[in-house]
């Protein structure tokens, strides 16, 4: 095991991880898989929430008021249900399964997330954060909604390249460092042999069913829903067996020289950047209002009580 400069322990080899569950209200269960002490990042991926599945009671649903971000991209990917995104750039976008909402915070953006009034399907999906490299952490904020993503099917497995590239397929999503996000699913069970970039670290998140890592002596038991497996770096191939109904997401990316710092909704390469963003949010500077949202913005937690940077 290797301890980084911030006191986190980084696995030296393949490691299976369970997250920590949290009820965010209205019955919304989130399983936070990244960051945790055993694993802070996979390449530039620094945050991973597995959301739901949850069926909201009538008249309730996801309702996260405007809150700020800097230094990251938020990646929303659903297996079922819908989310309505509104942001301070004026975008208002509903996302459905198989579509990508990609928000680049850069120097600063605010957004809200709600369940659309007509959505009746259970909410189930993942939200990731991509840490921006230091050269791009103060870029202009932007938003993209992508529904036409590269897809493939072989040996009973359907695949979708969400971000980055896999084989000859390239996602149109904007990236700022070498990375990969791809979904694999199988209705009746299937197997997949996939070439990987050995420069990347990789991790696998299982949403439903069971996924077996074939040929891996240190992980003979199938990965189950809600489990995350850090695959390590230097890997050029990956062989998976998916049970009927299995769905998983593969993450990868070139590791940063040093882990980034996380505090509340902010990501940065130094504490000064994060403290400045907090001061600006509290003083109603920098971050424009989310005018399409009806309700108050979220308050930042006091720095004195939450000053430890993850």
Secondary structure, 3 states (H helix, E strand, C coil): CEECCCCCEECCCCEEEECEEEECCCCCEEEEEECECCECCECCEEEEEEEEEECCCCCCCCEEEEEEEECEEEEEEEEECEEEEEECCCCEEEEECCCEEEEECCCCEEEEEECCCCCCCCEEEEEEEEECCCCCCCCCCEEEEECCCCEEEECCEEEEEEEEEECCEECCCCCCCCEEEEEEECCCCEEEEEECCCCCEEEEEEEECEEEECCCCCCCCCEECCEEEEEEECCCEEEEEECCCCEEEEEEECCCCCCCEEECCEEECCHHHHHHHHHHHHCCCCCCCCCCCCCCCCCCCCCCCCCCCC
